[in-house]
Amino acid sequence: MFNNSGLSMEQAPPIKVVLRFFLTGSVFGIIAGIMLFFSNDINNIYSAQTLIITHTLTLGVMASFMFGALFQMLPVLAGVHIKAPVKLSIRINYALIFGTLFLLLAFYNGAVINYIFAMALLGFALFATSYIMVRQLLKIKHSASSKGMLLSLLTLSLVAIFGIIMLLERLGIPIWLNYLHLKEIHFSFGVFGWIAMLIISVSFQVIEMFYVTPPYPKIYAKYMPLALFLLLLLNILSAFFAPKLMHFIQTAAVLAVAVHAVLTLMRLKQKKRAVTDATILFWALAMVSYLIFTATCIANLFITVPPLLTASFFALFALGTVFAMVYKIVPFLVWFHLNAQGYFDAPMMHEIASAKYARINLYLFSSLLILVIFTSFSKFFCQLVSIILIISFFMLFYMMYRGWHKYLYVLKNGKKFEFNMPNL
Amino acid sequence: MKEIFLDARNLEHPEPLEKAISILKHLNDKSYFYMLHRREPTPLLALASEHNLNFVSKLAQDNNWHIIISPKKDINLEQFIRLSDV
């Protein structure tokens, strides 16, 4: 209960902290699209092009959006206090941008210096984020959501550790571990531990809150992130002692997240109000993509499914969630921060992202659900997908840029009001 | 004191906050804002705190939050809370 307590707006980070990461993520999304357009070896999972595009999406796009979301959500939703968020976010943002660029260059030309800069900068960005946020998360009373965020941040450290070990091996430093097993561990921690677990934890909080749905089953929400985390730890053990089990454990992880996709779709269907905006459909699209990803993983046990197809559906799951969150959060933050500072002429949320604009982006993005099926078989479709990806991220970037521009304009020219002045 | 009431339990985010802020702008010393919400509206309470408004929030047994905000400082807002009969 709050009763004129010391609760303060300072708890929420300044809007630029979040926008910095989100704008960076959109630019990397555009870059990923451009690279995909010119790629000719994307079907080969061992090719440099595949490595480059994958890490552009996971580090440049996903990590940027996820860090931005965590900087916003941890203080506001979990009551976590992050000290000097502006300074910290600038350092992490730049380290992530340049670390990712050096890594992409290292994958492209194999130069030792690029690997070293990539390890140093990405090591700083990922470990610092994980360490600072985990340390603060350990001090609070947990909800299912904050516990899941804690585990996903711990997983982020493991993703980084295994990634750095693999980079050392690429530099020729012997590590006495099977490179393919390391790759499997790095991959499963990144995909199911960091990305999927964070999406799951965030959805515990936002699906019910944003869309007035029934909550997720209590026992499920309490144990799901932990169960997923334990599965991934088991995956490491099996890499050392029973490598043949790795495939089964990873399939179990795939299915565990599929349960979440089904539960989320059920919740969205049970929402109390009939109005459906683009963000709900982005969430639904993300969950359907995950279920198709699951189907391709299961099918892969019996027949050979093109890896690009499987990866594409996972990407649509992750990116769909990003679009859903960004279209919901950014207009709200611009409006809320201006109102909180007492500006009369704060733009309404629909003036920053109109329902029509968000829907156009949704339809464009939805088309990818069909188009990615053909990317493994035709370069034309691969290029079509890349063009839609570029336009989608550009639309997202432009919406945020416009929101930021309006925010600055009102700060400079807006008229202030006082809440406690009678009869305003 | 005049009560301005908002039942936000079935409103989607961010409608409760949008409506609440719009009401707060028109409050005076002779009125208070009473809101029912399914969650504790942390951003609204932070905003009320930031703007030196008098406020109180309480969780009822049915898991709904009762929030009262007023610009009038020298008044105990708890007296207006109706945890059972709303």
Chai-1 contact restraints between the chains, C-beta under 6 A:
chainA,res_idxA,chainB,res_idxB,connection_type,confidence,min_distance_angstrom,max_distance_angstrom,comment,restraint_id
A,M1,B,S57,contact,1.0,0.0,6.0,A-B,restraint_1
A,M1,B,K58,contact,1.0,0.0,6.0,A-B,restraint_2
A,F2,B,L45,contact,1.0,0.0,6.0,A-B,restraint_3
A,F2,B,S57,contact,1.0,0.0,6.0,A-B,restraint_4
A,N3,B,V56,contact,1.0,0.0,6.0,A-B,restraint_5
A,L7,B,L45,contact,1.0,0.0,6.0,A-B,restraint_6
A,L7,B,A46,contact,1.0,0.0,6.0,A-B,restraint_7
A,L7,B,S49,contact,1.0,0.0,6.0,A-B,restraint_8
A,M9,B,A46,contact,1.0,0.0,6.0,A-B,restraint_9
A,M9,B,E50,contact,1.0,0.0,6.0,A-B,restraint_10
A,M209,B,H13,contact,1.0,0.0,6.0,A-B,restraint_11
A,F210,B,H13,contact,1.0,0.0,6.0,A-B,restraint_12
A,Y211,B,E12,contact,1.0,0.0,6.0,A-B,restraint_13
A,V212,B,N10,contact,1.0,0.0,6.0,A-B,restraint_14
A,V212,B,E12,contact,1.0,0.0,6.0,A-B,restraint_15
A,K272,B,N10,contact,1.0,0.0,6.0,A-B,restraint_16
A,R273,B,E12,contact,1.0,0.0,6.0,A-B,restraint_17
A,F332,B,P14,contact,1.0,0.0,6.0,A-B,restraint_18
A,N339,B,I21,contact,1.0,0.0,6.0,A-B,restraint_19
A,A340,B,L47,contact,1.0,0.0,6.0,A-B,restraint_20
A,F419,B,L24,contact,1.0,0.0,6.0,A-B,restraint_21
A,F419,B,H51,contact,1.0,0.0,6.0,A-B,restraint_22
A,F419,B,L53,contact,1.0,0.0,6.0,A-B,restraint_23
A,N420,B,L53,contact,1.0,0.0,6.0,A-B,restraint_24
A,N420,B,P71,contact,1.0,0.0,6.0,A-B,restraint_25
A,P422,B,N28,contact,1.0,0.0,6.0,A-B,restraint_26
A,P422,B,D29,contact,1.0,0.0,6.0,A-B,restraint_27
A,N423,B,N28,contact,1.0,0.0,6.0,A-B,restraint_28
